[in-house]
């Protein structure tokens, strides 16, 4: 059986590249990073029924994080879990995806979605 990890890369969490190295050493198959680019003043309530957790307003860009992780690992797959496609410029997103996939030697997994916030 294969297992993967997911974490919110933030300014106060374990550095993502350190987690990637440890996950690879422990033979996890993949490591995923979500993204949260916008926080509207009025939004759909958090599905957990509580206030929006702090990590949503501190999330680092997943493509920058994946690039850093790819530079210090060689086998673990790295991906977005999920990328908010509708909130990104499509040409720049395509370039980011292609760049990260190339620099990771084809280890990039592109998870996409719309997120839970409906404004």
C-alpha angles and dihedrals in degrees: 000000000000126000135197136194133221128196139169104242105219139159090259101042129088107290105269094228090056090051090048092053092049093046091051091048089052089050098244110165098223147001121211132197125198124211133220113182105165136040111189118202090238116035145151110288117264108268090231090069093238136091113296107276116250095245091070091068094041101046115136121222107279095216093055090046093048090050090054091047093048090054093060101037136056111189113025115098115237126203153157115261086204133348113198096229096180091059094055136074104257097221094048091045091053090050092048092049093048092046095050092045091051095045092048092050093245097313095121119115113195111212114181137186147139100253127226101276113101113182 
